[in-house]
Amino acid sequence: MKQRGFRYCSTCGTKLQKRGLTAAGVQRWLCVSCRRSATRPRADLSEALLLDRFVDWLLGKHSQAELSIPDRTWRAQTAWCWNIEPKPVLTGEQYPILLLDGIRVGSLVCLIARTPQYVIAWTWVPYESSGYWDKLLQWLPPPVVVVCDGQKGILLSIARNWNGTRIQRCHFHVWQNIRSKLTLNPQTEAGHHLLLLTKVLLKGLYTREEVEKWQDKLNTWEELYGDFIRERTINPNPRPGQRKWRYTHERVRSAYRQLTKLLKDDQLFTYLDEQVLQNTNQQPIPRTTNYVEGGINSQLRTKLKLHRGMSEEHQRRLVEWYLYTRTEDPKPPRFCR
């Protein structure tokens, strides 16, 4: 029976023997029956190695001009590699803590779900909304707690798909929201004191006693400036359907009410809740989304800047390969074909 395969002669089927290397360093094979020698190139291995090298370059910092081959040759050889789209591997495992965030790349937004250790899933959508967040959340079992920036679409989608999951709002995003309303140089005494109180969240509150003291200070602020933020100004020429008055210090009032709403919804200090910690097996709960913002998004922006000039489709492929390498058990790129 004629043998077929890499180590057998394509003419007579006799098993080949190694006979040294060519001048280029390629293995030479000899058929003892036909007395012919030849190299046996493996196109599959060549493509696998090229794909590995392509991903290393894509996620590295070297430009095409710094490669060992001409840049035009490199682009011609790796043109097919851009068509390989890595996908997240969904195991159905329930994770106690998930962090959600998104990053815009060109005209699309990449929605990302990760644990404090590794990336779980991602998907591309035109923009952030509750409907598009549903697309990602429906893939995953509900966690014990979600850490997010408080974007309305995320909150609506969590309530719709993960009813019962607790929410920890990112303290840095809370600070950003308050700062945008008060500015860094508030023109009122009430705004100045409220800004200082919010800044404490950035430094961190790590015990229930510290949280209680912070809440007492917020209550004291309300006692001092409650009448101040309730002051009204008459609108002499209201439009049809518009109120005849407005709050005089709307921005200070809005900043204060944002903090009180977070406390009322129990989303500001979830990371210190004993019941939640017990459900997560005492696994520490992050109080910010820095695992995504700093660990993923900032790295992606750096890599996109290093490879600036790529088309939008190629930029998305870079993001996908980077996220894939940050999953729990990423395989070498050659196995993603």
Secondary structure, 3 states (H helix, E strand, C coil): CCCCCCCECCCCCCECEEEEECCCCCEEEEECCCCEEEECCCHHHHHHHHHHHHHHHHCCCCCHHHCCCCHHHHHHHCHHHHHCCCCCCCCCCCCCEEEEEEEEECCEEEEEEECCCCEEEEEEECCCCHHHHHHHHCCCCCCCEEEECCCHHHHHHHHHHCCCCEEEECHHHHHHHHHHHHCCCCCCHHHHHHHHHHHHHHHCCCCHHHHHHHHHHHHHHHHHHHHHHCCEEECCCCCCCCCCEEECCHHHHHHHHHHHHHHHCCCCCHHHCHHHHHHCCCCCCCCCCHHHHHHHHHHHHHHHHHCCCCCHHHHHHHHHHHHHHCECCCCCHHHHC
